[in-house]
Amino acid sequence: MAIIILIYILIVLIVALVLFAIAQIKLAGIKVKDFWSFIEANQTLEKLYRFAKKYERLTAQEQLIFLSEAEKVFDAFDKVPNILWEEEYQKYMDVLDKYKNIKVARWTQN
């Protein structure tokens, strides 16, 4: 019986914490969906950053993939306040520079 009560209390506590987190996100003026996409984009930004640093030359297919993924990251980062991602600013700028370089290179080829 004590175990059931303990499990119930833990479940109620977890639900309360989740609701509190959602309330804080909404109070900050962010939609929960946008915040979740920001979290996913943060992981993608890390991958793009490592990829941009590792490879100087990309094939046309790799360029298209990089551009597509970078645009998703930029869109997600634009939907949240800058203070949330100020720690990732340098990675963001490095990926943005690589994005711009690829765009310019593709534009001059056409």
N, CA, C and O of each residue as an XYZ file, in Angstrom:
440
protein
N       0.823     -1.190      0.000
C       0.000      0.000      0.000
C       0.872      1.261      0.000
O       0.557      2.235     -0.684
N       1.944      1.240      0.753
C       2.827      2.409      0.836
C       3.521      2.667     -0.501
O       3.770      3.815     -0.869
N       3.825      1.599     -1.216
C       4.472      1.743     -2.516
C       3.535      2.416     -3.515
O       3.966      3.264     -4.296
N       2.275      2.049     -3.492
C       1.282      2.640     -4.396
C       1.136      4.136     -4.111
O       1.049      4.943     -5.036
N       1.111      4.495     -2.843
C       1.004      5.905     -2.469
C       2.250      6.671     -2.915
O       2.147      7.795     -3.406
N       3.396      6.077     -2.750
C       4.650      6.693     -3.162
C       4.681      6.899     -4.675
O       5.088      7.961     -5.147
N       4.259      5.901     -5.430
C       4.204      6.008     -6.891
C       3.227      7.107     -7.297
O       3.513      7.899     -8.195
N       2.081      7.152     -6.638
C       1.091      8.186     -6.940
C       1.663      9.582     -6.679
O       1.488     10.485     -7.497
N       2.329      9.758     -5.570
C       2.932     11.049     -5.228
C       3.989     11.440     -6.263
O       4.055     12.598     -6.677
N       4.811     10.484     -6.679
C       5.835     10.762     -7.685
C       5.220     11.164     -9.020
O       5.707     12.084     -9.676
N       4.161     10.487     -9.420
C       3.483     10.824    -10.674
C       2.889     12.224    -10.601
O       3.017     13.004    -11.544
N       2.245     12.542     -9.495
C       1.667     13.883     -9.319
C       2.777     14.934     -9.342
O       2.602     15.996     -9.940
N       3.897     14.661     -8.712
C       5.024     15.586     -8.691
C       5.597     15.809    -10.095
O       5.906     16.940    -10.470
N       5.736     14.745    -10.856
C       6.252     14.853    -12.226
C       5.306     15.674    -13.098
O       5.747     16.539    -13.855
N       4.011     15.405    -12.991
C       3.018     16.158    -13.763
C       3.054     17.633    -13.362
O       2.967     18.506    -14.226
N       3.179     17.918    -12.086
C       3.241     19.304    -11.610
C       4.483     20.006    -12.154
O       4.411     21.169    -12.552
N       5.609     19.320    -12.173
C       6.837     19.916    -12.713
C       6.718     20.201    -14.210
O       7.167     21.248    -14.677
N       6.128     19.294    -14.952
C       5.932     19.497    -16.389
C       4.998     20.680    -16.636
O       5.263     21.515    -17.501
N       3.919     20.748    -15.883
C       2.987     21.869    -16.039
C       3.644     23.198    -15.662
O       3.395     24.218    -16.305
N       4.473     23.187    -14.633
C       5.202     24.384    -14.239
C       6.166     24.826    -15.339
O       6.280     26.017    -15.628
N       6.853     23.869    -15.944
C       7.783     24.195    -17.037
C       7.028     24.778    -18.227
O       7.477     25.755    -18.827
N       5.901     24.196    -18.568
C       5.091     24.711    -19.679
C       4.595     26.119    -19.369
O       4.595     26.984    -20.244
N       4.174     26.352    -18.128
C       3.716     27.686    -17.737
C       4.853     28.701    -17.851
O       4.628     29.824    -18.304
N       6.050     28.333    -17.454
C       7.191     29.240    -17.549
C       7.524     29.560    -19.007
O       7.849     30.700    -19.338
N       7.441     28.564    -19.863
C       7.706     28.784    -21.292
C       6.670     29.736    -21.876
O       7.012     30.639    -22.641
N       5.424     29.538    -21.522
C       4.366     30.405    -22.039
C       4.482     31.814    -21.469
O       4.217     32.786    -22.176
N       4.874     31.940    -20.201
C       5.062     33.260    -19.610
C       6.200     34.026    -20.286
O       6.190     35.257    -20.321
N       7.161     33.309    -20.811
C       8.268     33.944    -21.522
C       7.845     34.383    -22.923
O       8.623     35.011    -23.640
N       6.620     34.054    -23.309
C       6.114     34.465    -24.615
C       6.499     33.531    -25.745
O       6.489     33.919    -26.913
N       6.834     32.312    -25.398
C       7.257     31.336    -26.398
C       6.194     30.246    -26.471
O       5.651     29.818    -25.453
N       5.912     29.812    -27.679
C       5.023     28.659    -27.834
C       5.815     27.403    -27.504
O       7.008     27.317    -27.797
N       5.154     26.441    -26.899
C       5.823     25.200    -26.503
C       6.379     24.491    -27.732
O       7.474     23.931    -27.685
N       5.639     24.512    -28.817
C       6.096     23.875    -30.055
C       7.377     24.546    -30.562
O       8.306     23.866    -30.998
N       7.422     25.874    -30.503
C       8.619     26.600    -30.932
C       9.806     26.289    -30.025
O      10.936     26.165    -30.498
N       9.555     26.165    -28.730
C      10.630     25.844    -27.793
C      11.167     24.440    -28.059
O      12.375     24.213    -28.009
N      10.270     23.507    -28.339
C      10.711     22.143    -28.625
C      11.511     22.101    -29.929
O      12.518     21.399    -30.016
N      11.068     22.845    -30.938
C      11.820     22.871    -32.192
C      13.175     23.539    -31.983
O      14.142     23.190    -32.660
N      13.262     24.492    -31.058
C      14.544     25.112    -30.719
C      15.488     24.083    -30.097
O      16.675     24.060    -30.422
N      14.980     23.244    -29.218
C      15.810     22.209    -28.601
C      16.342     21.252    -29.666
O      17.522     20.902    -29.653
N      15.485     20.835    -30.575
C      15.921     19.953    -31.657
C      16.904     20.662    -32.579
O      17.878     20.059    -33.031
N      16.656     21.938    -32.861
C      17.549     22.702    -33.736
C      18.913     22.904    -33.085
O      19.928     22.987    -33.776
N      18.935     22.980    -31.776
C      20.197     23.119    -31.057
C      21.077     21.887    -31.279
O      22.292     22.004    -31.438
N      20.466     20.729    -31.287
C      21.206     19.499    -31.563
C      21.690     19.487    -33.015
O      22.815     19.073    -33.295
N      20.849     19.936    -33.918
C      21.227     19.995    -35.328
C      22.340     21.012    -35.550
O      23.236     20.794    -36.365
N      22.277     22.130    -34.817
C      23.322     23.150    -34.925
C      24.682     22.570    -34.560
O      25.681     22.858    -35.220
N      24.721     21.762    -33.519
C      25.975     21.131    -33.104
C      26.532     20.246    -34.223
O      27.733     20.264    -34.494
N      25.666     19.485    -34.860
C      26.101     18.614    -35.956
C      26.583     19.436    -37.151
O      27.614     19.125    -37.747
N      25.835     20.484    -37.499
C      26.233     21.335    -38.618
C      27.548     22.049    -38.334
O      28.375     22.222    -39.229
N      27.734     22.457    -37.096
C      28.972     23.135    -36.709
C      30.173     22.208    -36.893
O      31.186     22.598    -37.473
N      30.049     20.988    -36.397
C      31.141     20.012    -36.564
C      31.370     19.713    -38.041
O      32.512     19.597    -38.485
N      30.298     19.589    -38.792
C      30.390     19.301    -40.221
C      31.064     20.458    -40.959
O      31.917     20.232    -41.817
N      30.686     21.689    -40.631
C      31.255     22.863    -41.290
C      32.744     22.999    -40.992
O      33.515     23.431    -41.849
N      33.145     22.633    -39.785
C      34.555     22.724    -39.416
C      35.382     21.604    -40.042
O      36.563     21.791    -40.335
N      34.771     20.458    -40.244
C      35.503     19.289    -40.721
C      35.725     19.318    -42.231
O      36.799     18.957    -42.710
N      34.721     19.744    -42.969
C      34.789     19.672    -44.426
C      34.872     21.061    -45.041
O      34.007     21.906    -44.809
N      35.900     21.285    -45.811
C      36.043     22.555    -46.513
C      35.272     22.528    -47.834
O      34.593     23.494    -48.184
N      35.381     21.420    -48.559
C      34.686     21.300    -49.843
C      33.548     20.298    -49.702
O      33.700     19.226    -49.117
N      32.407     20.683    -50.254
C      31.237     19.827    -50.205
C      30.757     19.557    -51.620
O      30.876     20.409    -52.501
N      30.221     18.377    -51.829
C      29.612     18.072    -53.115
C      28.305     18.857    -53.229
O      27.825     19.419    -52.244
N      27.745     18.891    -54.408
C      26.496     19.613    -54.622
C      25.383     19.058    -53.738
O      24.583     19.818    -53.194
N      25.332     17.742    -53.595
C      24.314     17.105    -52.756
C      24.511     17.494    -51.285
O      23.545     17.808    -50.589
N      25.756     17.471    -50.818
C      26.051     17.842    -49.433
C      25.728     19.318    -49.189
O      25.263     19.685    -48.110
N      25.971     20.151    -50.182
C      25.634     21.568    -50.051
C      24.137     21.771    -49.879
O      23.699     22.553    -49.035
N      23.356     21.061    -50.686
C      21.900     21.181    -50.582
C      21.396     20.726    -49.222
O      20.526     21.366    -48.631
N      21.935     19.639    -48.734
C      21.537     19.125    -47.418
C      21.933     20.127    -46.338
O      21.138     20.435    -45.450
N      23.157     20.631    -46.413
C      23.618     21.607    -45.432
C      22.734     22.848    -45.442
O      22.333     23.332    -44.383
N      22.430     23.365    -46.624
C      21.591     24.556    -46.732
C      20.202     24.318    -46.151
O      19.668     25.162    -45.431
N      19.628     23.175    -46.465
C      18.290     22.848    -45.968
C      18.266     22.748    -44.450
O      17.390     23.320    -43.802
N      19.218     22.027    -43.884
C      19.266     21.862    -42.429
C      19.584     23.181    -41.733
O      19.037     23.469    -40.669
N      20.455     23.977    -42.323
C      20.803     25.265    -41.725
C      19.589     26.198    -41.708
O      19.378     26.920    -40.733
N      18.797     26.188    -42.771
C      17.603     27.028    -42.806
C      16.613     26.629    -41.718
O      15.968     27.494    -41.125
N      16.484     25.339    -41.448
C      15.614     24.877    -40.368
C      16.116     25.381    -39.021
O      15.332     25.816    -38.178
N      17.428     25.318    -38.828
C      18.023     25.786    -37.568
C      17.794     27.288    -37.408
O      17.394     27.743    -36.336
N      18.045     28.057    -38.466
C      17.873     29.500    -38.393
C      16.419     29.863    -38.078
O      16.155     30.775    -37.295
N      15.493     29.146    -38.690
C      14.074     29.406    -38.445
C      13.710     29.138    -36.991
O      13.003     29.932    -36.371
N      14.185     28.026    -36.446
C      13.877     27.681    -35.060
C      14.519     28.673    -34.094
O      13.906     29.044    -33.093
N      15.734     29.101    -34.379
C      16.417     30.040    -33.496
C      15.765     31.421    -33.541
O      15.802     32.152    -32.551
N      15.168     31.785    -34.676
C      14.502     33.082    -34.796
C      13.231     33.162    -33.961
O      12.779     34.258    -33.630
N      12.653     32.023    -33.619
C      11.381     32.005    -32.902
C      11.531     32.109    -31.385
O      10.533     32.234    -30.675
N      12.743     32.058    -30.890
C      12.961     32.152    -29.441
C      13.838     33.370    -29.148
O      14.583     33.822    -30.017
N      13.751     33.902    -27.924
C      14.579     35.060    -27.575
C      16.073     34.738    -27.642
O      16.492     33.611    -27.378
N      16.855     35.734    -27.995
C      18.296     35.557    -28.143
C      18.975     35.128    -26.848
O      20.002     34.451    -26.888
N      18.429     35.504    -25.725
C      19.058     35.161    -24.453
C      19.112     33.650    -24.223
O      19.968     33.166    -23.483
N      18.209     32.911    -24.850
C      18.207     31.453    -24.696
C      19.378     30.789    -25.406
O      19.813     29.706    -25.014
N      19.884     31.429    -26.438
C      20.930     30.772    -27.223
C      22.210     31.587    -27.318
O      22.987     31.417    -28.257
N      22.435     32.470    -26.353
C      23.649     33.278    -26.409
C      24.910     32.437    -26.223
O      25.980     32.834    -26.684
N      24.809     31.299    -25.569
C      25.961     30.401    -25.411
C      26.325     29.733    -26.733
O      27.478     29.358    -26.943
N      25.367     29.588    -27.604
C      25.571     28.939    -28.893
C      25.830     29.946    -30.009
O      25.873     29.574    -31.182
N      26.002     31.214    -29.654
C      26.111     32.277    -30.642
C      27.264     32.045    -31.625
O      27.088     32.213    -32.832
N      28.435     31.662    -31.121
C      29.591     31.482    -32.005
C      29.369     30.333    -32.987
O      29.728     30.441    -34.159
N      28.783     29.239    -32.516
C      28.472     28.126    -33.415
C      27.463     28.568    -34.475
O      27.594     28.240    -35.654
N      26.454     29.319    -34.028
C      25.437     29.831    -34.944
C      26.083     30.683    -36.026
O      25.775     30.533    -37.208
N      26.971     31.570    -35.626
C      27.628     32.459    -36.588
C      28.546     31.688    -37.542
O      28.623     32.021    -38.724
N      29.235     30.671    -37.044
C      30.087     29.858    -37.914
C      29.264     29.112    -38.956
O      29.640     29.045    -40.126
N      28.149     28.557    -38.528
C      27.264     27.859    -39.465
C      26.666     28.863    -40.452
O      26.531     28.563    -41.638
N      26.313     30.044    -39.969
C      25.773     31.078    -40.851
C      26.813     31.511    -41.886
O      26.473     31.721    -43.051
N      28.051     31.643    -41.479
C      29.113     32.001    -42.432
C      29.278     30.936    -43.507
O      29.395     31.252    -44.691
N      29.287     29.675    -43.089
C      29.399     28.577    -44.055
C      28.187     28.586    -44.996
O      28.327     28.377    -46.201
N      27.005     28.830    -44.435
C      25.776     28.918    -45.226
C      25.895     30.014    -46.285
O      25.567     29.801    -47.452
N      26.367     31.190    -45.862
C      26.522     32.304    -46.798
C      27.543     31.975    -47.881
O      27.326     32.284    -49.052
N      28.650     31.353    -47.500
C      29.681     30.987    -48.474
C      29.141     30.013    -49.515
O      29.418     30.153    -50.706
N      28.381     29.041    -49.068
C      27.794     28.069    -50.004
C      26.794     28.761    -50.921
O      26.773     28.501    -52.124
N      25.965     29.643    -50.363
C      24.980     30.361    -51.175
C      25.670     31.202    -52.242
O      25.246     31.209    -53.398
N      26.726     31.907    -51.863
C      27.458     32.735    -52.821
C      28.111     31.877    -53.885
O      28.067     32.210    -55.069
N      28.718     30.773    -53.470
C      29.379     29.876    -54.437
C      28.360     29.300    -55.413
O      28.629     29.219    -56.611
N      27.201     28.902    -54.914
C      26.181     28.334    -55.802
C      25.618     29.421    -56.716
O      25.284     29.141    -57.867
N      25.509     30.649    -56.226
C      24.994     31.738    -57.033
C      25.956     32.088    -58.154
O      25.536     32.354    -59.280
N      27.253     32.088    -57.848
C      28.235     32.415    -58.896
C      28.347     31.309    -59.931
O      28.679     31.580    -61.085
N      28.074     30.067    -59.541
C      28.116     28.959    -60.499
C      26.978     29.055    -61.502
O      27.128     28.675    -62.663
N      25.855     29.559    -61.053
C      24.678     29.668    -61.927
C      24.819     30.940    -62.690
O      23.955     31.273    -63.501
